[in-house]
């Protein structure tokens, strides 16, 4: 009887040792014209399902919010429009998804960069302003000449949707980074808070490091898409009132509970002359701002940040 019992223990040990165990799984995907990094602590079969789900979510976001999209009636689009309008209102109009015509005349859509004339900018501003969009019969109605640029918020939505799906799958530790819009949850591979490097806007390497978990981060910078003429840097973040790229900041990083709002607020705070006033309306969000001279300001809710 003792021999049989010992044999059963041995068999159980062998079977247990053959069971797959959770480990860190990584993948690199290409979406939103950028590199997307995924790092998840899960079983191998879970990772296959997780990667498939991330691809599904990101593909849906790309299709729904492409610059060529013309269907403004889906529940996903209408919901994101409402959130965009919320940030538009709370930022005094400095976050505006209708700046696509400005992006076009400055050449950012085709990378055929151009310095438009003052008259062309003034004419184009007639087609800018979220308050000019109407909702009727369950869809958005744009005035002639208007176009939408979801680039400042849709990627954040995709990260949030992917995170929620993975959380529902039972993945309690992970990291999704879609070209700078990221969410990290649980502990990192070293079993501590995640260390998030914030890129220096003018030099190689990092400006500093955030130590966070269960939070999102997004950065808007004048170094991401830009061209130079006569020593002046012209980039893709516009003041929607003047039609010109904003010139008083180098980068804005926002930290908070949702990637979607971090994404939108990083643009709003960059464009606004009074970012502190906007953040008062978002008490769970904080910002790291590098101004034109390279000076660093920290606004809003304080998160653990080490300046390098």
Residue pairs with C-beta under 8 A, 6 or more apart in sequence:
20 43
20 44
20 45
21 43
22 41
22 42
22 43
23 41
23 42
23 44
24 39
24 40
24 41
24 189
25 39
25 40
25 41
25 42
25 44
25 47
26 37
26 38
26 39
26 40
27 37
27 38
27 47
27 51
28 35
28 36
28 37
28 38
29 35
29 36
29 38
29 51
29 54
29 55
29 58
30 36
31 58
31 59
31 61
31 62
31 158
31 178
32 58
32 61
32 62
32 155
32 158
32 178
32 179
33 179
34 178
34 179
34 180
35 179
36 54
36 58
36 176
36 177
36 178
36 179
37 175
37 176
37 177
38 50
38 51
38 54
38 174
38 175
38 176
38 177
39 174
39 175
39 189
40 46
40 47
40 50
40 166
40 171
40 173
40 174
40 175
41 171
41 172
41 173
41 174
41 186
41 189
42 50
42 169
42 170
42 171
42 174
46 169
46 170
46 171
49 169
50 165
50 166
50 169
50 171
53 162
53 165
53 166
53 169
54 162
54 165
54 166
54 176
57 158
57 161
57 162
57 165
58 158
58 162
58 178
60 76
61 154
61 155
61 157
61 158
61 161
63 69
64 71
64 74
64 76
64 77
64 154
65 77
65 80
65 150
65 154
67 100
67 109
67 147
67 148
67 149
69 77
71 77
72 78
72 81
72 139
72 140
72 142
72 148
73 138
73 139
73 140
77 140
78 135
78 138
78 139
78 140
80 150
80 153
80 154
80 157
80 260
81 97
81 133
81 140
83 153
83 260
83 261
83 264
84 95
84 97
84 130
84 150
84 153
84 264
85 130
87 95
87 153
87 261
87 264
87 265
87 268
88 95
88 96
88 97
88 130
90 268
90 278
90 281
90 282
91 265
91 268
91 269
91 271
91 272
91 278
92 272
92 274
92 277
92 278
93 129
93 130
93 131
93 240
93 241
94 239
94 240
94 267
94 268
94 271
94 272
94 278
95 152
95 153
95 264
95 265
95 267
95 268
95 271
96 128
96 129
96 130
96 240
97 130
97 148
97 149
97 150
97 152
97 153
98 127
98 128
98 129
98 130
98 132
98 133
98 146
98 147
98 148
98 149
98 240
99 128
99 149
99 238
99 240
100 109
100 146
100 147
100 148
100 149
101 124
101 127
101 128
101 145
101 146
101 147
102 121
102 124
102 125
102 128
102 238
102 240
102 243
103 109
103 149
103 236
103 238
104 110
104 147
105 114
105 116
105 120
105 121
105 124
106 113
106 114
106 115
106 116
106 234
106 236
106 238
106 245
107 113
107 114
107 227
108 225
108 236
113 227
113 234
115 229
115 234
116 124
121 242
121 243
121 244
122 243
124 243
125 241
125 243
126 145
127 143
127 144
127 145
127 146
127 147
128 146
128 240
128 243
129 240
132 142
132 143
132 146
133 140
133 141
133 142
133 143
133 146
134 140
134 141
135 141
142 148
152 220
152 263
152 264
152 266
152 267
153 260
153 263
153 264
153 267
155 178
155 179
155 181
155 259
155 263
156 181
156 216
156 218
156 258
156 259
156 260
156 261
156 262
156 263
156 264
157 259
157 260
157 263
158 178
159 176
159 178
159 181
159 182
159 183
159 216
159 259
159 260
160 183
160 216
160 258
160 259
160 260
162 176
163 174
163 176
163 183
163 185
163 259
166 174
166 176
167 185
172 185
172 186
173 185
173 186
173 187
173 188
174 184
174 185
174 186
175 182
175 183
175 184
175 185
175 188
175 194
176 182
176 183
176 184
180 199
180 218
180 219
181 216
181 217
181 218
181 259
181 262
181 263
182 196
182 216
182 217
182 218
182 259
183 215
183 216
183 217
183 259
184 194
184 196
184 212
184 213
184 214
184 215
185 213
185 214
186 213
186 214
187 193
187 213
188 194
188 195
188 213
193 211
193 212
193 213
193 304
194 210
194 211
194 212
194 213
195 209
195 210
195 211
196 209
196 210
196 211
196 212
196 217
197 206
197 208
197 209
197 210
198 206
198 207
198 208
198 209
198 210
198 219
198 251
198 253
198 288
198 305
199 206
199 207
199 219
199 221
199 223
199 251
200 206
200 207
201 207
201 221
201 222
201 223
201 250
201 251
201 290
201 294
202 223
202 250
202 294
205 308
206 308
207 251
207 288
207 290
207 296
207 307
207 308
208 288
208 296
208 305
208 306
208 307
208 308
209 305
209 306
209 308
210 217
210 255
210 303
210 304
210 305
211 303
211 304
211 305
211 306
212 255
212 303
212 304
215 255
215 256
215 257
215 303
216 255
216 256
216 257
216 258
216 259
216 261
216 262
217 253
217 254
217 255
217 259
217 262
218 253
218 254
218 259
218 262
218 263
218 265
218 266
219 251
219 252
219 253
219 254
219 266
220 237
220 251
220 252
220 266
220 267
220 269
220 270
221 235
221 250
221 251
221 252
222 233
222 235
222 237
222 245
222 246
222 249
222 250
222 251
223 235
223 250
223 251
224 235
224 236
225 235
225 236
226 233
226 234
226 235
226 236
226 245
227 233
227 234
228 234
233 245
234 245
235 245
235 246
236 245
237 245
237 246
237 267
237 270
237 271
238 244
238 245
238 246
238 271
239 245
239 246
239 271
240 271
246 270
246 271
247 292
248 273
248 291
248 292
249 270
249 289
249 290
249 291
249 292
250 290
250 291
250 292
250 294
251 270
251 289
251 290
252 266
252 267
252 269
252 270
252 275
252 287
252 288
252 289
252 290
253 266
253 287
253 288
253 289
254 261
254 262
254 263
254 265
254 266
254 269
254 285
254 286
254 287
255 262
255 285
255 286
255 287
255 288
255 301
255 303
256 262
256 265
256 282
256 284
256 285
256 286
256 301
257 284
257 285
261 282
261 285
262 285
265 278
265 279
265 282
265 285
265 287
266 287
268 275
268 278
269 275
269 278
269 279
269 287
269 289
269 299
272 278
275 287
275 289
275 299
276 299
276 300
279 285
279 286
279 287
279 299
279 300
282 300
283 300
283 301
284 301
285 300
285 301
286 298
286 299
286 300
286 301
286 302
286 303
287 298
287 299
287 300
288 296
288 297
288 298
288 305
289 296
289 297
289 298
289 299
290 296
291 297
296 307
298 305
